[in-house]
């Protein structure tokens, strides 16, 4: 299914325009699955996709403490640039939701700093990342919902704010 910006109401959905800002509201019935978005423009642009899902992420940057048992303190500020960092990632959406990748992604270039994952409790994962970007970044988590009926069960979530 495709639609051009010249069609305010078409096969894909409704397109609303305010200045150079376009909002597309889908009207097709089956919205689940993988999407390919193609934009032809001579000007720079940004694409933001919002969706609904039972899968979500919660995370904290933490500092681990030495000792016989896992303990940590939540960091109240952005981690220092170019340093190691640990994230505690809680998966929302049931026992079948498993992250396969946690990364810090630079907002300016999309460079990705991947972490190593370890499950510490049911639905709770620890990601260790060797370097923190110097500029703004987002946290991205990709994974699989093994009991999902949608597509192949793969998902990707990104923090809603850029960390400065």
HUWONOR-V619608 format. One record per pair of residues at least 4 apart in sequence whose ideal C-beta (glycine too) atoms are under 7 Angstrom apart, sorted by the first residue. I is the first residue (numbers start at 0). J is the second residue. D is the distance in whole Angstrom. If there is no record, write none. Layout:
# HUWONOR-V619608
i->{I/I}
j->{J/J}
d->{D/D}
This chain:
# HUWONOR-V619608
i->{0/0/0/1/2/2/2/2/4/4/6/7/7/8/11/11/11/12/12/12/12/12/13/13/14/14/15/16/25/31/31/32/32/33/36/38/38/40/52/53/54/54/54/54/54/54/55/55/55/56/56/56/56/56/57/57/58/58/58/58/59/59/59/60/60/60/60/61/61/61/61/61/61/62/62/62/63/63/64/64/64/66/69/71/74/77/77/78/78/78/79/80/80/80/81/81/81/82/83/83/83/84/84/85/85/85/86/86/86/86/87/87/88/88/88/88/88/89/89/90/90/90/90/92/92/94/94/95/95/95/96/96/97/97/97/98/98/98/98/99/99/99/100/100/101/101/101/101/102/102/102/102/102/103/103/103/103/103/103/104/104/104/104/104/105/105/105/105/105/106/106/106/106/106/107/107/112/112/112/114/114/114/115/115/116/116/117/117/118/119/119/119/132/135/135/135/136/136/137/137/137/138/138/139/139/140/141/141/142/143/143/144/144/145/147}
j->{10/11/27/11/6/9/10/11/14/21/14/13/14/13/23/25/27/23/24/25/26/27/24/26/21/23/22/21/30/149/150/149/150/150/46/44/46/44/154/92/91/92/96/144/154/156/91/92/156/88/90/91/140/156/89/91/86/87/88/138/73/86/87/74/78/84/86/71/72/73/74/85/87/71/72/74/71/85/70/71/72/70/119/87/78/162/163/82/84/131/131/131/132/133/130/131/133/131/127/128/129/128/131/125/126/127/101/114/126/138/123/125/98/101/124/126/140/122/123/96/98/122/124/96/144/121/122/144/145/146/142/144/142/143/145/116/124/140/142/141/142/143/113/141/114/116/126/140/111/112/113/114/139/112/128/131/132/136/138/109/111/136/137/139/109/110/132/134/136/134/135/136/137/161/134/135/128/130/132/126/127/128/126/127/124/126/124/125/124/123/124/125/136/161/162/163/161/162/157/158/161/157/158/155/157/156/154/155/154/152/153/152/154/152/152}
d->{5/5/6/7/5/4/6/4/6/6/7/7/5/6/7/7/6/5/5/4/5/7/5/6/6/5/5/6/6/4/6/6/4/6/6/6/7/5/7/5/7/4/5/6/5/7/4/6/6/6/6/7/5/5/4/7/5/6/5/6/5/7/5/4/5/6/6/4/7/6/6/5/5/6/5/6/5/6/4/6/7/6/6/7/6/5/6/6/4/5/7/5/7/4/6/6/7/6/7/7/6/5/5/6/7/5/6/7/4/7/7/6/6/6/5/6/6/6/5/5/6/5/7/4/7/6/7/5/5/4/7/5/5/6/7/6/6/5/4/6/5/6/6/4/5/6/4/5/5/6/5/6/5/4/6/6/6/5/6/6/5/6/5/5/6/5/5/6/5/7/4/6/6/5/6/7/5/5/6/4/6/4/7/5/5/5/7/5/5/5/7/5/4/4/7/5/7/6/5/5/6/7/4/7/5/5/7/4/6/5/6/5/6/6/4}
